[in-house]
Amino acid sequence: MYNHEDGDFQGSLLSHEEEAIKIPVASTSKKAGEWLKTYSEETFPYVDTKYEDIPPGVATFSSRGPVTVNWEIKPDILAPGTNIMSTVPGGYESLQGTSMAAPHIAGALALVKEAHPDWDNKKMMGALKTTAATVSVEEKPIEPISQGTGYVQLEKAIYAPTIIYNPTLSFGKFTKQQESKTIHLEIENTTEETQTFTFDIPKKTAGVNWDLPKSFSLKKHEKREIPIRLTVTSAMLEKDMFQGWLTLKHHEHDEKYELPYLFINQTADNPTSAGLEINLKPFSKDEFRYAFYLTEQAKHITFDLYDPDTLVYQRKLLTLDNPEIGMNEGMMSKQDMGSPGQYRLLITMEMEDGTYEHHESLMEITP
């Protein structure tokens, strides 16, 4: 089935009978459909479907941490948010962004609540974060400030034998010659059996000393706080942001929990803006909502689009004077968006002191 007008086909096959229609259907745009029709009239029509395996990862436009007010690890967890087939007025459309990822987590929490009506919000979120899978690229984990605890795994969350209520270990900023901070890991055994845990000893780093319990046990349904102590000797480290994982092993269930940690020594470079996110306005076909986050005051900000392969300048997408610290939102028309396609987005900011900052990311504009 192909569209009778420009654009992708949006619709479904419905039956007035009780039985479902069992006809395999592929829907295409008008252009693709007309090409297929012409091609099928040739002597030897043959269509081969090509599949592309895309490894899991974090979208380039996804917001990164840390929270620069208190240096907490963000995001908390990952969910699908790119090229998600979503409902729109009159049919369906492939969309992306936080507006697509958030419903996945909301739905996951609803199912966890259905399975465990007595669990409160804190316990449900703890289950999702504890059982999330660390995302790696080429066998190297993506940094904690890009993925938090990792990719949501709903079934594992529902049947979690252990729940860590605060698995993201944000120690904040260390400013003294030598300073120690302690986070109390809140952990619960949800089973009828005693559980035993051990920490892998982190690799020794000059200026960084971890004080971890070698082993501890939780009786059935026991909930305890386990102290995690970090001591930093500031002079022995660069002034920077440090992040990684502590590995907690669960012996009875042969599980391994990767706990992301982060601390700042004196100061650290942090992104001034979190990339631009654009979504179709609900119940509209030609209005788009844009949003981006700013961590420092700027006088002027410009979003320019370039060809991702040749880096040839394409057009100016958006420009703003005196954007606010925090979330900035607004509306754009379909005409303002311009031609659909993949682009390299260059964000240029003129700061209050007259200096300029630049950030790049990939961006896709859908039809």
C-alpha positions in Angstrom: 0.0 0.0 0.0 1.4 3.4 -1.0 0.3 6.9 -0.3 -1.7 8.8 -2.9 0.0 12.0 -1.9 3.5 13.0 -1.0 4.9 11.7 2.2 4.8 8.4 4.1 1.6 6.4 4.3 -0.3 6.7 7.6 -3.2 4.4 8.3 -4.2 0.8 9.1 -6.3 -2.0 7.8 -9.6 -2.4 9.7 -12.2 -5.1 9.5 -15.8 -4.9 10.5 -15.7 -8.7 11.2 -14.5 -10.2 14.5 -11.6 -11.9 12.9 -8.4 -9.9 12.3 -7.2 -9.3 8.8 -4.2 -11.6 8.1 -2.8 -10.1 5.0 1.0 -9.1 5.1 1.2 -5.4 4.3 4.1 -3.0 3.7 3.3 0.7 3.5 5.4 3.1 1.6 5.5 6.7 0.5 4.0 7.8 -2.8 7.4 8.1 -4.5 8.5 4.6 -3.4 5.1 3.1 -4.2 5.1 4.4 -7.8 8.7 3.1 -8.3 7.7 -0.3 -7.0 4.7 -0.4 -9.2 6.8 0.4 -12.3 9.5 -2.0 -11.3 7.0 -4.9 -10.8 5.8 -4.6 -14.4 9.2 -5.6 -15.7 10.0 -9.1 -16.9 11.7 -10.3 -13.8 10.4 -8.3 -10.9 12.4 -8.9 -7.7 12.6 -6.9 -4.6 15.2 -7.5 -1.9 14.9 -6.1 1.6 18.1 -4.8 3.1 18.4 -4.7 6.9 20.9 -2.6 8.8 21.9 -3.6 12.3 22.4 -0.6 14.4 24.3 -1.3 17.7 22.7 0.2 20.9 24.0 3.5 21.9 23.0 7.0 23.0 21.7 9.4 20.4 23.9 12.4 19.6 21.1 14.8 20.5 20.4 13.2 23.8 20.9 15.4 26.9 24.0 14.6 28.9 24.9 15.2 32.6 26.1 16.0 35.0 23.7 18.5 36.8 26.1 21.4 37.2 24.3 22.7 40.3 25.1 19.7 42.4 27.2 17.5 40.0 24.7 14.6 40.1 24.8 11.9 37.4 22.2 12.3 34.7 20.4 10.7 33.0 19.0 8.2 35.5 18.3 5.5 32.9 18.0 5.0 29.1 15.0 4.1 27.0 14.2 4.0 23.3 13.9 7.5 21.9 15.0 7.5 18.3 12.8 6.8 15.3 9.9 5.7 17.4 6.6 5.1 15.6 4.1 7.2 17.5 0.5 8.2 17.1 -0.2 11.6 15.7 -3.5 13.2 14.6 -4.7 11.2 11.6 -2.2 8.3 11.9 1.3 7.6 12.8 4.7 9.2 12.5 8.3 8.4 13.3 9.5 10.7 16.1 12.4 11.1 18.4 13.5 12.8 21.6 12.7 12.8 25.3 9.0 12.8 24.4 9.5 9.3 23.0 11.8 7.9 25.7 9.7 9.1 28.7 6.6 7.1 27.7 8.7 3.9 27.6 9.7 4.5 31.3 6.1 5.5 32.3 4.8 2.3 30.7 7.5 0.3 32.4 6.6 1.8 35.8 2.9 1.0 35.2 3.8 -2.6 34.5 6.0 -2.9 37.6 3.2 -1.4 39.6 0.8 -3.9 38.2 3.1 -6.7 39.3 3.9 -5.2 42.7 0.9 -3.0 43.8 2.6 -2.6 47.3 5.8 -1.0 45.9 6.1 2.8 46.2 7.6 5.0 43.5 11.1 5.0 45.0 11.2 1.2 45.1 9.9 0.9 41.5 12.5 3.3 40.2 15.2 1.5 42.2 14.2 -1.7 40.5 14.4 -0.2 37.0 17.8 1.4 37.7 19.3 -1.7 39.5 18.5 -4.0 36.7 19.4 -1.7 33.8 22.0 -3.0 31.3 25.2 -1.0 30.9 25.5 0.1 27.2 28.9 -0.3 25.5 30.3 0.6 22.2 33.1 -1.7 20.9 33.1 -3.4 24.3 33.8 -0.1 26.1 31.1 1.2 28.4 29.6 4.6 27.4 30.4 7.2 30.1 28.0 7.4 33.1 27.0 11.0 32.3 25.6 9.8 29.0 23.7 6.7 30.1 23.3 6.7 33.9 22.6 3.2 35.1 22.0 2.0 31.5 19.3 0.6 29.3 15.9 -0.3 30.9 15.2 -4.1 31.2 11.5 -4.4 32.2 11.3 -8.1 32.9 14.4 -8.1 35.1 13.0 -5.1 37.0 9.8 -7.0 37.8 11.6 -10.0 39.1 14.5 -8.2 40.7 16.0 -10.3 43.5 17.8 -7.2 44.8 16.9 -3.5 44.7 19.4 -0.7 45.1 17.5 2.5 45.7 20.4 4.8 44.9 22.7 3.1 42.5 24.1 6.3 41.0 27.0 7.5 43.2 27.4 11.2 42.8 30.1 12.5 45.3 30.0 16.1 44.1 33.0 18.4 44.2 36.2 17.9 46.2 37.9 21.2 47.0 40.2 20.5 50.1 43.8 19.2 50.2 42.4 15.8 51.3 38.7 15.1 51.7 36.5 12.1 52.3 32.8 11.7 51.5 30.5 8.8 52.2 27.4 7.6 50.3 25.1 5.1 52.1 24.0 2.6 49.5 20.4 1.6 50.3 19.9 -2.0 49.3 17.1 -4.5 49.8 16.8 -8.3 49.4 13.4 -9.0 47.9 13.7 -12.8 48.2 13.1 -15.5 50.8 16.8 -16.4 50.9 19.9 -14.8 52.4 22.0 -13.0 49.8 25.7 -12.4 49.8 27.5 -9.6 48.0 31.1 -8.5 47.3 32.6 -5.5 45.6 35.3 -5.8 43.0 38.3 -3.8 44.2 38.7 -0.7 41.9 41.9 -0.2 40.0 44.4 1.7 42.2 44.7 5.3 41.2 47.0 7.9 42.8 45.0 10.4 44.8 41.8 8.2 44.9 41.1 5.8 47.7 37.9 3.7 48.0 36.8 2.2 51.3 34.4 -0.6 50.5 33.1 -3.5 52.5 34.8 -6.7 51.3 31.6 -8.8 51.8 28.2 -8.4 53.3 24.9 -10.4 53.6 21.2 -9.5 53.6 18.7 -11.8 55.2 15.4 -12.5 53.5 13.5 -9.2 52.9 16.2 -7.3 54.8 16.9 -3.7 53.8 20.2 -2.0 54.9 22.5 0.9 54.2 26.0 0.0 53.1 28.6 2.8 53.4 30.7 3.7 50.3 33.6 6.0 51.3 35.7 7.9 48.8 38.9 9.8 49.8 40.4 12.2 47.3 43.9 13.8 47.7 43.3 16.9 45.5 47.0 17.7 44.7 47.6 14.3 43.2 44.9 14.6 40.6 44.2 16.9 37.7 41.4 19.5 38.1 38.8 17.5 36.2 35.7 15.3 36.3 36.2 11.6 37.1 33.7 8.9 36.5 33.4 5.2 36.2 31.8 2.1 37.7 31.9 0.1 40.9 31.1 -3.6 40.4 28.9 -5.3 43.0 28.6 -9.0 42.7 25.5 -11.0 43.8 26.7 -14.6 44.5 23.5 -16.6 44.8 21.9 -15.3 41.6 25.2 -14.9 39.7 24.3 -11.2 39.0 26.6 -8.3 38.6 25.5 -4.7 39.3 27.5 -1.8 37.7 27.2 1.3 39.9 28.1 4.5 38.1 30.1 7.0 40.1 31.2 10.6 39.5 33.2 13.2 41.4 34.8 16.6 40.5 38.3 17.6 41.6 38.4 21.4 42.1 36.7 22.2 38.8 35.7 20.7 35.5 34.8 21.7 32.0 31.1 21.0 31.5 28.9 21.5 28.4 27.3 25.0 28.4 24.3 23.7 26.4 22.5 20.4 26.0 21.6 19.7 22.4 18.6 20.9 20.5 15.5 18.7 20.6 12.6 19.3 18.1 9.2 17.5 18.1 6.0 17.9 16.2 3.4 19.9 18.3 0.6 17.6 19.4 -2.5 17.8 17.1 -0.5 19.8 14.5 1.0 19.0 11.1 3.1 22.1 10.5 4.2 23.4 14.0 7.2 22.1 15.9 8.3 22.6 19.5 12.0 23.1 20.1 13.8 22.8 23.5 17.4 23.1 24.7 19.1 23.5 28.1 21.6 26.2 28.9 23.8 26.0 32.0 25.4 29.5 31.8 24.2 32.9 30.8 24.8 33.7 27.1 24.1 36.9 25.1 23.4 35.2 21.8 23.0 31.6 20.5 22.8 30.4 16.9 22.0 26.9 15.5 23.5 26.3 12.0 23.1 23.2 9.8 25.8 21.6 7.7 26.0 18.7 5.4 27.2 15.7 7.6 29.5 14.3 4.9 30.9 17.4 3.1 30.5 19.9 6.0 29.1 22.4 3.5 27.0 25.1 5.1 23.2 24.5 4.5 21.2 27.1 6.4 20.6 28.8 9.8 18.0 26.9 11.7 17.4 29.1 14.8 18.9 32.2 16.5 18.0 33.6 19.9 19.1 36.7 21.9 19.5 36.5 25.7 18.4 32.9 26.2 17.7 31.9 29.8 19.7 29.7 32.1 17.8 26.4 32.2 15.3 25.2 29.7 14.5 27.3 26.7 11.4 26.4 24.6 9.6 27.8 21.6 7.8 27.1 18.4 8.9 26.7 14.8 6.9 26.4 11.6 7.4 23.6 9.1 8.8 26.3 6.7 11.3 27.4 9.4 12.5 23.8 9.7 13.4 23.6 6.0 14.2 20.5 4.0 14.2 17.1 5.9 17.3 15.1 6.2 20.4 14.4 8.3 22.6 17.4 9.3 25.5 18.3 11.5 24.3 20.9 14.0 26.7 23.6 15.1 25.7 25.5 18.2 27.5 28.9 18.6 27.1 30.8 21.8 28.3 34.3 22.5 28.9 34.4 26.3 28.5 37.3 28.7 32.3 38.0 28.7 32.4 38.3 24.9 34.0 34.8 24.4 32.5 32.2 22.1 31.7 28.6 22.7 30.9 25.9 20.0 29.2 22.5 20.3 28.5 20.0 17.5 26.0 17.2 17.2 24.1 15.2 14.6 20.5 16.1 13.9 17.8 14.6 11.8 14.8 16.6 10.5 11.9 14.3 9.6 9.4 15.1 6.8 
